[in-house]
Structure formats: structure tokens, C-alpha cells
Amino acid sequence: MRQFIAAHRCPRCEIRKPLCFCAWIPEITLQTRVLILMHTLEQPLTTNTAKLVNKALTNSELRIHGRIDDRLDGASLHQPGTRSYLLYPSAHATVLDADFVASLSEPVALIVPDANWRQTQKFVRREPALAGIPHVKLPPGPPTEYHLRVQRHVTGVCTLEAIARAIGILESPEAQAKLEEVLRVMVERTLWSRGKITADQCHVSGIPAEAFN
């Protein structure tokens, strides 16, 4: 993945080096397993948030899909001792809420597509490895704080926000808060670098002094 990152960018958080926010990326260990299925077109994007999740969650994995003639191994989506669910808001998806959590008898393996909405719809519909995996969806929540790309839907959130909110319900509100905090840092510093906001508007972490040079 690093071959896509320009030399002037941090190889870990992928922002310009003077704005590096690696110190803000938490290390979180959970029972919930998170398996991110990233579309290959997301791989080179420095504003992709799924890569942040993968760096923060020790029990997570990121796989690339969307390459020609490259299919997922269905068996590899399942891990002994866990129950797999696909985070996808289909018409028959179960809402992630307290009742759902109370019904669980084993840890969850949360499978999360990472792509734009059109790519995700096609992927879920056409990928045989996903067939038969129950769908879950988030309950209504606050609007997205990810202001680096235009959301097609008013209720749309980025991949990090979706995973953070799901984890907050399934296991740990504290982990959700930590993930959402690092997203705010990423968004603030990226918007500042684009000239969209001032340093005074960066309330979470501020802008490092070396970034002004």
C-alpha cells in the first residue's frame, strides 16, 4: 500500500509530514473482530478512513477487492468462535441495538465494505462469498463529521464512523470515542491544509508549529 504514498507524506497517517497525527491514533484491543473489504480504488486515497481503523484496532484486518478475476475466499471471512455479520443497510438488515447485543452468544466478526455507495451495492449483490451472511445496520445517529468528501445521502457516514458507531453498540463506547477523536484530527488538519478552515478552527489538536513553515 505504501507505494501509493508520496515522499512528502507520512507513511503511516498519510497526511503531509508536518501535519502528522500518528500520535493521535489509538491502539485498541477488542473482542469484536473487524474485517474491512476495501475496494481497490480506495487504496491510494489519502483521505480513506478505513486504513485508520485498521491501524487503531488490533483485532482488525484489511483486504483489497475489486481487482479483475480476484474473488474472495468465503471460508476466510469466518473465524472460529465468532459470528459473522455484514455491516450493510439492506432492507432485511437487523438494527444494531441493545436487543441485538443481548441476543448474541459469541463475539461478532463485523465485515465492512469500504467503497463508495455504488461500488458497495454492486459488491454486496455480486460477491458469492458474502451470500448467506446476515446483514446488520446502524440505528439513526448524528450527521457525519467527515467533511473531506461529498456524501450522496444525508444520513451517510464514512467507514470509520460506521465502524466506530457499531463498536460503540456492540462492545465499547470508549473505543468509539477514541476512533471518532482521531477522525476529527484528520479532518481538521486536512481541511486546514486545503485552506478551508483557519488554525483557530482546529479545536481538537490544533496545527503543529512546523506546518506553518
C-alpha positions as CSV (number, residue, x, y, z in Angstrom):
1,M,0.0,0.0,0.0
2,R,2.9,2.4,0.7
3,Q,3.9,2.6,-3.0
4,F,1.0,5.0,-3.5
5,I,2.1,7.5,-0.8
6,A,4.2,10.5,-2.0
7,A,7.5,11.1,-0.2
8,H,6.3,14.3,1.4
9,R,3.5,12.4,3.2
10,C,3.8,10.4,6.5
11,P,3.9,6.7,5.5
12,R,1.5,5.8,8.4
13,C,-1.2,8.5,8.6
14,E,-0.6,9.6,5.0
15,I,-1.0,13.4,5.6
16,R,1.8,15.9,4.8
17,K,4.6,15.2,7.3
18,P,4.4,18.5,9.2
19,L,0.7,17.7,9.9
20,C,1.4,14.1,11.0
21,F,-1.2,12.9,13.6
22,C,0.2,9.4,14.2
23,A,0.4,10.2,18.0
24,W,-3.4,10.5,18.0
25,I,-4.0,7.1,16.5
26,P,-5.0,4.9,19.4
27,E,-4.2,1.2,19.9
28,I,-7.5,-0.6,20.8
29,T,-8.0,-4.3,21.6
30,L,-11.5,-5.6,21.4
31,Q,-13.3,-8.9,21.3
32,T,-15.1,-7.8,18.2
33,R,-13.2,-8.7,15.0
34,V,-13.4,-6.1,12.2
35,L,-12.7,-7.3,8.7
36,I,-12.6,-4.4,6.2
37,L,-13.1,-5.2,2.5
38,M,-11.6,-2.2,0.7
39,H,-12.3,-1.6,-3.0
40,T,-9.0,-1.3,-4.9
41,L,-9.8,2.3,-6.0
42,E,-9.8,3.3,-2.3
43,Q,-6.3,2.0,-1.8
44,P,-4.4,5.1,-3.0
45,L,-6.6,7.7,-1.4
46,T,-5.0,9.5,1.5
47,T,-8.4,10.6,2.8
48,N,-9.5,6.9,3.2
49,T,-10.6,6.3,6.8
50,A,-10.7,2.5,6.8
51,K,-6.9,2.4,6.9
52,L,-7.0,4.4,10.1
53,V,-9.4,1.9,11.6
54,N,-7.0,-0.9,10.7
55,K,-4.1,0.8,12.4
56,A,-6.1,1.5,15.5
57,L,-7.9,-1.8,16.1
58,T,-5.5,-4.7,16.9
59,N,-8.3,-7.3,16.1
60,S,-8.9,-6.0,12.6
61,E,-7.8,-6.9,9.1
62,L,-8.0,-5.1,5.8
63,R,-8.3,-6.9,2.4
64,I,-8.5,-5.5,-1.1
65,H,-11.1,-6.4,-3.6
66,G,-12.2,-5.2,-7.0
67,R,-9.3,-6.5,-9.0
68,I,-10.0,-8.3,-12.2
69,D,-10.6,-12.1,-11.7
70,D,-9.9,-11.8,-8.0
71,R,-12.6,-13.4,-5.8
72,L,-12.9,-13.5,-2.1
73,D,-12.4,-16.8,-0.3
74,G,-15.7,-17.3,1.5
75,A,-14.2,-19.6,4.2
76,S,-11.7,-16.9,5.1
77,L,-14.5,-14.5,6.1
78,H,-15.3,-16.7,9.1
79,Q,-13.3,-17.2,12.2
80,P,-13.9,-20.0,14.8
81,G,-15.6,-18.7,17.9
82,T,-17.2,-15.7,16.3
83,R,-20.4,-15.0,14.4
84,S,-20.1,-13.1,11.1
85,Y,-22.3,-10.1,10.2
86,L,-22.1,-7.8,7.2
87,L,-22.5,-4.1,8.1
88,Y,-24.7,-3.1,5.2
89,P,-28.1,-1.3,5.4
90,S,-30.2,-3.6,3.2
91,A,-34.0,-3.9,3.5
92,H,-33.6,-7.0,5.6
93,A,-30.7,-5.9,7.8
94,T,-31.1,-6.1,11.6
95,V,-30.6,-2.9,13.5
96,L,-27.6,-2.9,15.9
97,D,-29.2,-2.0,19.2
98,A,-29.3,-3.3,22.8
99,D,-31.8,-6.1,22.0
100,F,-29.5,-7.3,19.2
101,V,-26.5,-7.3,21.5
102,A,-28.4,-9.1,24.2
103,S,-29.2,-11.9,21.8
104,L,-25.5,-12.6,21.0
105,S,-23.9,-15.7,22.4
106,E,-20.4,-15.3,20.9
107,P,-18.2,-12.4,19.8
108,V,-19.0,-10.7,16.5
109,A,-16.9,-10.7,13.3
110,L,-18.0,-7.5,11.6
111,I,-17.4,-7.5,7.9
112,V,-17.4,-3.9,6.5
113,P,-17.3,-3.0,2.8
114,D,-15.2,0.1,2.1
115,A,-16.1,1.9,-1.2
116,N,-18.5,4.4,-2.5
117,W,-22.1,3.6,-2.3
118,R,-22.5,2.4,-5.9
119,Q,-19.4,0.2,-5.7
120,T,-20.7,-1.2,-2.3
121,Q,-24.1,-2.1,-3.7
122,K,-22.6,-3.9,-6.7
123,F,-20.1,-5.7,-4.5
124,V,-22.6,-7.0,-2.0
125,R,-25.0,-8.1,-4.7
126,R,-22.4,-9.9,-6.9
127,E,-19.9,-11.3,-4.4
128,P,-20.7,-15.0,-3.8
129,A,-18.5,-15.1,-0.6
130,L,-21.0,-12.7,1.1
131,A,-24.1,-14.8,0.3
132,G,-25.8,-16.0,3.4
133,I,-24.0,-13.7,5.8
134,P,-26.6,-11.8,7.9
135,H,-26.8,-8.0,7.4
136,V,-26.8,-5.5,10.2
137,K,-27.2,-1.7,10.1
138,L,-26.7,1.2,12.4
139,P,-29.6,3.0,14.1
140,P,-30.2,6.6,13.2
141,G,-27.4,8.8,14.5
142,P,-25.9,12.3,14.3
143,P,-24.7,13.6,10.9
144,T,-21.2,12.8,9.7
145,E,-18.2,14.7,10.8
146,Y,-16.3,13.6,7.7
147,H,-16.2,16.7,5.6
148,L,-13.5,15.7,3.1
149,R,-15.8,14.1,0.5
150,V,-19.4,14.8,-0.5
151,Q,-21.9,12.3,0.9
152,R,-24.6,11.3,-1.5
153,H,-27.1,10.7,1.3
154,V,-27.9,13.0,4.2
155,T,-27.5,10.0,6.6
156,G,-24.3,8.8,5.1
157,V,-21.2,8.4,7.2
158,C,-17.6,7.4,6.4
159,T,-16.3,3.9,7.0
160,L,-14.5,4.9,10.3
161,E,-17.7,6.4,11.7
162,A,-19.7,3.4,10.7
163,I,-17.3,1.0,12.4
164,A,-16.9,3.3,15.5
165,R,-20.6,3.5,16.0
166,A,-21.1,-0.2,15.5
167,I,-18.3,-1.0,18.0
168,G,-19.9,1.5,20.5
169,I,-23.1,-0.5,20.4
170,L,-21.5,-4.0,20.3
171,E,-18.8,-3.6,22.9
172,S,-17.1,-0.3,23.8
173,P,-18.4,3.3,23.8
174,E,-14.8,4.3,24.8
175,A,-13.4,2.8,21.7
176,Q,-15.9,4.6,19.6
177,A,-14.9,7.9,21.2
178,K,-11.2,7.3,20.5
179,L,-11.8,6.5,16.9
180,E,-14.1,9.5,16.4
181,E,-11.4,11.7,18.0
182,V,-8.7,10.7,15.6
183,L,-11.1,11.2,12.7
184,R,-11.7,14.8,13.9
185,V,-7.9,15.4,14.0
186,M,-7.6,14.0,10.4
187,V,-10.5,16.1,9.1
188,E,-9.3,19.4,10.8
189,R,-5.7,19.1,9.6
190,T,-6.7,18.1,6.1
191,L,-9.2,21.0,5.8
192,W,-6.6,23.4,7.1
193,S,-4.1,22.1,4.6
194,R,-6.7,22.8,1.8
195,G,-7.3,26.3,3.1
196,K,-10.9,25.5,4.0
197,I,-10.6,26.4,7.7
198,T,-8.2,28.5,9.9
199,A,-5.9,27.2,12.5
200,D,-8.2,28.8,15.2
201,Q,-11.0,26.5,13.9
202,C,-8.9,23.4,14.6
203,H,-10.2,22.7,18.1
204,V,-9.2,19.1,18.7
205,S,-5.5,19.0,18.3
206,G,-4.5,22.4,16.7
207,I,-1.9,22.7,13.9
208,P,1.7,21.9,14.7
209,A,4.1,24.9,14.5
210,E,6.3,23.2,11.9
211,A,3.3,23.1,9.5
212,F,3.4,26.9,9.2
213,N,7.0,26.9,7.8
